[in-house]
Each structure stands twice: as structure tokens, then as C-alpha cells.
Amino acid sequence: MGDEKYLGPLVVEGKLVDAERLKKESNYLRGGIAEDLNDGLTGGFNGDNFLLIRFHGMYQQDDRDIRAERAEQKLDARHAMMLRCRLPGGIMTPTQWLAIDKFAADNTIYGSIRLTNRQTFQFHGILKGNVKPAHQMLHEVGLDALATANDVNRNVLSSSNPIESELHQEAYEWAKKLSEHLLPQTRAYAEIWLDQEKVATTDVEPILGETYLPRKFKTTVVVPPHNDVDLHANDMNFIAIAENSKLIGFNLLVGGGLSIDHGNKATYARTATEFGYLPLEKILDVAAAVVTTQRDWGNRTDRKNAKTKYTLERVGPDVFKAEVERRAGITFEPTRPYALTTRGERFGWVKGIDNKWHLTLFIENGRILDYPGRLLKTGLAEIAKIHQGDFRLTANQNLIVAGVPESEKENIEQLAVLHSLMENVSHQRENSMACVAFPTCPLAMAEAERFLPEFVTRVEGILTQHGVGDEHIVLRVTGCPNGCGRALLAEIGLVGKAPGRYNLHLGGNRIGTRIPRMYRENINEEQILATLDELIGRWSQEREVDEGFGDFTIRAGVVKPVLDPTRDFWE
């Protein structure tokens, strides 16, 4: 895949998509957002501003559960915003947590905090009048929502394992540096949301350019052997290479991505390509080179084929790599050896090499709210009031109470137990994940977050019935084919096709380095469970020692591996 030399034009010619006009005419992402904020006739943003606010970390949504009812009543949809924080590496202070906890309670329709698998948090249901206060609240505690959506480099992920604290800290610092280096330089965010004065100089975007990137762009910093960030779902990945527990450089992998378009065989999921090794002092130059190459060569005539993975396949990885080397002034060394062996969390208490304790809490679907008898949101606020370390959001939608001294361990555990934050759950539930989907996501075709809990219960029953109740299968559900739930890196991936119906993908592996293949199309829950009952029964009887379910489905010929996604993803 991609070894051939490319001889055609590096830029796709043709009519630009309207998003390119929008960006060019936006005056560096300002548009008419400020004016729209003062329009009291609608609860939403109009025209181009509907899309421009995404560059400022927001999506305009409405409650799809009541959309039809409001239409019958001749009422507009109940518009509200989803706001996503920029939080490189997923680390925040207890003070910051208490601020977002209060805002969620006082200023959102749903009252919840949603941890995402982009290692940050979202507010859902912010009415238009509360949007500016949301940005100002984040600013007051040292956070922002800049560049967490649309055609920019989004929140930078970093391995969240706190045990090897020194190495993790170095990786985290690089995640922060990468995030800052690749941010939009326009003053639009500060002017609109923070009431800062317009600077009289001309805006420039030396890395992102006047019309920004062709499509969204995702970056990770990975500390092997843990692949908790699912590196192959991302455009640019820096794999930490250490000697004597000291970071010395990175391997670079480029061109991963999971989003597809149902029935469109020009789209496919793709794992990232290894480019080679680079020393620490070149990481920012190389990151800028990858981003600017994608900026200049990415397809601006078709957003379905605009991501980095398609650019690599179109021009060839060798051509793309050579251009990155030219722009960064580097020649990549051969990829240094590394291994990925795990992907999930180590729940409960673990002790780091710094003699501090770290408590990883399972948060189903990342949804933090007070439920009857399970006061999760209150419990985390109570912990934040006494915690002296930090909170670490994971890319699996869970939360780590990190850096707990021995003297505070018992107090924090008591609060966690009291508020049902340390309940026993199965390994299967711990390794299952879903995107938000209904009722707030406008792209959702099927349920995901609301579907997952009971579906996992039924899968647990199948595992127990076949004598493998203590085992787990990496299971992901996403409500549409855009990939937010990372179903196309799961052993069992469900991709929403229509209400109550999903495409069933099988054959990924536990460590997240293999794309699963579609096994059944457009089937309902009962059909999915019947299929899994049969295959899990076979797995329990026929598997080899320590063989995961996904590996079994490949070895047993249930599905063929996806070897070249450009040719065989849809076979």
C-alpha cells in the first residue's frame, strides 16, 4: 500500500466546496458571529455562522426527541450549543473541575458533563444567551474552546497512564506544545468571546493558512506499550521512544482515520503509515511540515475525500514523506522498535514511581450526572474540593484522580464509594464505548450512548452462557459512519445505519492496530446478538491460548483481514 511513486498533480483541481468560500470570506473566522449573538429573534446562529462557530469549539444542535413535536406546534427547533473544551493531554486541576461542574449545573439544559474519547469534556445544551459566559468561564480558569472542531488541528491526545510519571509528564508537555504550535493565530476568538480589543495588525496564519485545513486534523502523543489514544484513528502520531526511562525522540506515523460514508467506496478506514524516527528538537518543525503539506495538497473539492489518509493514498506515502522531510529540513531515521500491548484502563488504585496513588474511575459513556442512588457528579465535585493532585481525562471516556498522597487516599476512596464511583463492573463493560448520538447529535442515524448499557448487559449474558464471563471483547458503537465512537478499531464495531439498525464489523484486535471488516449490513439488535451468540460460542471452544475474539475471527476465516483499505475495505 502506497509504495508506488506518484506522477500526477499534487493538488486536486476542480470546483471548491462551499466550505472553502465560507472560510475565505470569514475574515479569519470572525464572520458575523458577534452580530448573531445579539439577535434575539432566534436561538441559533444564521448562515455561515452556523458552521463558523465550530472553529470556536461549538456545534449548534437541537433535541431530536422533541423536534417533530415542536414542528407540529409550528415552533422552531429548540436550538442549543454543544461546547467542547481544548484540553491537551486531558489534564485539569480540581479548581477547573469545580468551575465546569458549577457551569453545567447552572447553565445547561441537561446539567451533565460529558467526557469524550478526544480526552476532553463537552457541555451539551447551552442556550445562546449562555454561550459567551461559557467561554468566559473557561478563560477565567485558564481554559478555552479554540480549535476543538472543524478544519483545524483538534485537541491533542496523550497517553494518560500516570504510573511512569516522569515519561508521561514529558509526553504531556509535548502534547501541550504541539497544541499551542498548531493553534489558529487569528484574534477572532479573543475578540468575540473575551471582549479583547482588535489588534490593528493584519491577521496571518503561517501554518494553517487563510482558508485553514481541507478537513479536520487529529494528533496524538503515545507512550508505548499503551495505545489508549487509539493512534490509528489519527492523522499524526508521535510515538515516544525512551532510553533509561528518558524520552529521546519519537517515531512518526501519519494518515490514520476512521470516518467513512455509507455505500461510498471512495471512503474507507485506514491505519497510519510509519514515516520514521526524529529527535526531540525537530518535533515542532515536523508537525508543522505534516500539517502544511496536508493544507496544500489535501482535497478541497470533496470533503468526503479531504482527510490526510486520502492525500497519502492519492500522492503516495513516499511522496508525502519526502515533502515533509523537505519542509522540516530533516531526513527521518529508520523507525525505532516499539510494541503496543494494551489499550484499556487499569481501574482502581495504582501506585506510580513517584509514590503517589492514582485512582482510575469507570464512567460509562463518559456521562457525568447525578442519577438516583448514583450521585456521580456530586461525588466528583466533593473529591475535587479536597484533592491536591489533578484530574486526567482518558481517551476511553474515563477519569483518573491522579497524584494522591498516601495521607489522602482513604478520604478520596470513601467519597468515591459513597457516590457509587467505584462500583464493580465487568471487564466487558469496561471495554465498551459509544459516541453521543441521539438526542443531540444532528448526524446520528441510530442510537449509541443510550443503546450501549443494556446491549452490554446482553453481551455479558452471552459471554457467561459460554463460560467466558471473565473475558472481554473490545466493543464500540457509533451512531453514524463518522467514526466518533472509534467502532472501526474495535473487535466488534457497530456503525449506525438507521434507527435500530447497524452495520456489524468484526476482526479488529485488542490493541487497536487492525481495521475490522463489515460482516453483516443493516441488521437489528436481535440479529446482532444472534450472530454474536454463535461466534462467541465458537470462540469459547476453538480459541487458542490468550487469543482475543477479533484475532479468532480472522484465524477461523469468519472475516478476512483488511490489508489494503483502498481495495478491500468494502469487499
Order of alpha helices (4+ residues) and beta strands (2+ residues): alpha-alpha-alpha-beta-alpha-beta-beta-alpha-beta-beta-alpha-beta-alpha-alpha-beta-beta-beta-beta-alpha-alpha-alpha-beta-beta-beta-beta-beta-alpha-beta-beta-alpha-alpha-beta-alpha-beta-beta-beta-beta-alpha-alpha-alpha
